[in-house]
Amino acid sequence: MPEPAIELDELQWRAPEWTQMYGLRTDNVLEYFALSPFYDRSSNNQVLKMQSSYNEQLQNRADLQKELKNMKGLEFVLAVAQEPDVWIIRRQMRYSPTEAEIVATYFVVGENIYQAPSIYSVVVSRLLSTTKYLNEALDVARSLPRFTPTGYTYEEKPAPAEGQDQDEEEHSEDEQDALGIEQALNTSLAMRR
């Protein structure tokens, strides 16, 4: 049975043995990144890396970056460097020397490498969180109305008396949110009467 694919945006990668041996600086952070599972071995960076071992004109970093801009295809570029601890690397598809589309963003923090989440996954996460709390609020609102022959009434819970134990006043954050919503509903209903 094949192993399930690893979600790269949930992965933290590091190689402490490499950083102990070479250190981590702006001039070698892309080499460090090339060891990670985020790196694509078919990228233009890898092609130039292989060519640089046989081409004396591609020995320094500036020449490699210049040559990388002239190639078309997938590449990794260092977008932001805040030495000594933070670097941002972009995976991008280059179409021309002046046109490139960002595909993914990675953060190197200390010796840890992370993939930045997509806007889609952030929005989905926030919407799920919002939906959860909205459902809880509606469950509280659903329990409030009571029908009597004279019409609908809303059951109000008495406010806690002063001097209650500290344990009774401490609620979880979710319970406090639900109680706050319930109190707001009770207040608005009392104002309508």
C-alpha positions in Angstrom: 0.0 0.0 0.0 1.5 3.4 -1.0 2.3 5.9 1.8 0.0 8.9 2.0 1.4 12.1 0.6 2.8 14.5 3.1 1.1 17.9 3.2 4.1 20.2 2.8 2.4 23.2 4.4 2.1 21.2 7.6 5.8 20.2 7.6 8.8 21.7 9.5 12.2 20.6 8.2 15.7 21.1 9.5 19.2 19.7 9.3 21.1 20.7 12.4 24.2 18.7 11.3 24.5 20.8 8.1 24.1 24.2 10.0 26.7 23.1 12.6 29.1 22.3 9.8 28.6 25.3 7.5 26.5 27.8 9.5 23.5 29.5 7.9 24.0 32.8 6.1 22.4 34.6 3.1 25.1 33.3 0.8 24.3 29.6 1.6 20.7 29.5 2.6 19.6 28.3 -0.9 22.0 25.5 -0.6 20.5 24.6 2.8 17.0 24.8 1.3 18.0 22.5 -1.6 18.4 19.7 1.0 14.7 20.0 2.1 11.7 18.2 0.7 10.4 21.6 -0.4 13.1 21.8 -3.1 12.4 20.5 -6.7 15.3 18.8 -8.2 14.0 19.6 -11.7 14.3 23.4 -11.1 16.5 25.8 -13.0 18.5 26.2 -9.8 19.5 22.5 -9.9 20.4 22.8 -13.6 22.7 25.7 -13.0 24.2 24.0 -9.9 25.2 21.1 -12.1 26.5 23.4 -14.9 28.5 25.5 -12.4 30.7 22.5 -11.5 31.9 22.5 -15.2 31.6 26.2 -16.1 34.1 28.7 -14.6 31.8 31.6 -15.5 29.1 30.4 -13.1 31.2 30.2 -9.9 29.9 33.1 -7.9 26.3 33.7 -6.7 25.8 36.9 -8.7 26.5 35.2 -12.0 24.2 32.3 -11.0 21.3 34.8 -10.2 21.9 36.6 -13.5 21.8 33.4 -15.5 18.7 32.2 -13.6 16.8 35.3 -14.7 17.5 34.4 -18.4 16.1 30.9 -18.1 12.4 29.9 -18.3 10.8 27.5 -15.9 10.7 26.7 -12.2 13.1 28.5 -9.9 13.8 29.3 -6.3 14.9 32.8 -5.4 15.8 34.5 -2.1 13.2 37.2 -1.7 14.0 38.6 1.8 17.0 38.2 4.0 17.0 39.3 7.6 20.2 37.9 9.0 20.9 36.1 11.2 17.6 34.3 11.6 15.0 34.9 8.9 15.0 34.3 5.1 12.1 34.1 2.7 12.4 32.0 -0.3 10.0 32.0 -3.2 9.2 29.2 -5.6 8.2 30.8 -8.9 7.6 30.0 -12.5 9.7 32.3 -14.8 8.3 33.1 -18.2 10.8 35.9 -19.2 13.5 37.9 -17.6 10.9 40.4 -16.4 7.9 38.1 -15.8 7.6 35.5 -13.0 4.6 34.0 -11.2 4.9 33.1 -7.5 3.9 29.5 -6.8 4.8 29.2 -3.2 6.6 30.9 -0.3 8.9 29.4 2.3 10.3 30.7 5.5 13.7 29.8 7.0 13.5 30.7 10.7 16.7 29.8 12.5 17.4 26.4 11.0 13.7 25.5 10.5 12.1 25.7 7.1 8.3 26.1 6.7 6.0 26.5 3.8 3.7 29.5 4.1 0.0 28.5 3.9 -2.0 29.5 0.9 -4.6 32.2 1.1 -7.3 29.6 0.4 -6.3 27.4 3.4 -6.2 30.4 5.7 -9.7 31.6 4.6 -11.1 28.1 4.9 -9.7 27.7 8.4 -11.2 31.1 9.5 -14.6 30.2 7.9 -14.7 26.9 9.7 -13.9 28.6 13.0 -16.6 31.2 12.4 -19.1 28.6 11.5 -18.4 26.6 14.6 -19.0 29.6 16.9 -22.1 30.7 14.9 -23.6 27.2 15.3 -23.0 27.4 19.1 -24.7 30.8 19.2 -27.7 29.5 17.3 -27.9 26.5 19.6 -28.1 28.9 22.5 -30.7 31.1 20.7 -32.8 28.0 19.8 -33.1 27.0 23.5 -34.4 30.5 24.5 -37.9 30.7 23.1 -40.8 28.9 24.9 -44.3 28.7 23.4 -47.2 29.3 25.7 -50.9 29.8 24.8 -50.3 33.6 25.1 -47.4 33.5 22.6 -43.7 33.1 22.7 -41.7 33.9 25.8 -38.0 33.9 26.3 -36.6 32.2 29.4 -34.1 34.4 31.1 -31.4 32.9 33.3 -30.8 34.7 36.6 -27.6 36.6 37.0 -25.1 35.0 39.4 -25.3 36.3 42.9 -22.4 38.2 44.4 -20.0 36.3 46.6 -20.2 33.1 44.6 -17.2 30.8 44.6 -14.4 31.7 42.2 -14.7 28.2 40.6 -18.3 28.8 39.6 -17.4 32.1 37.9 -14.6 30.6 35.9 -15.9 29.2 32.6 -14.1 28.1 29.5 -13.7 30.6 26.8 -16.3 28.9 24.7 -18.8 28.9 27.6 -18.1 32.6 28.2 -18.7 33.3 24.5 -22.0 31.4 24.6 -23.1 33.2 27.8 -22.2 36.5 26.3 -24.3 35.9 23.2 -27.2 34.6 25.4 -27.0 37.7 27.6 -27.0 40.0 24.5 -30.1 38.2 23.2 -31.8 38.5 26.5 -30.9 42.3 26.7 -32.3 42.9 23.2 -35.4 41.0 24.0 -36.0 42.9 27.2 -35.6 46.2 25.4 -38.3 45.1 22.9 -40.8 44.5 25.8 
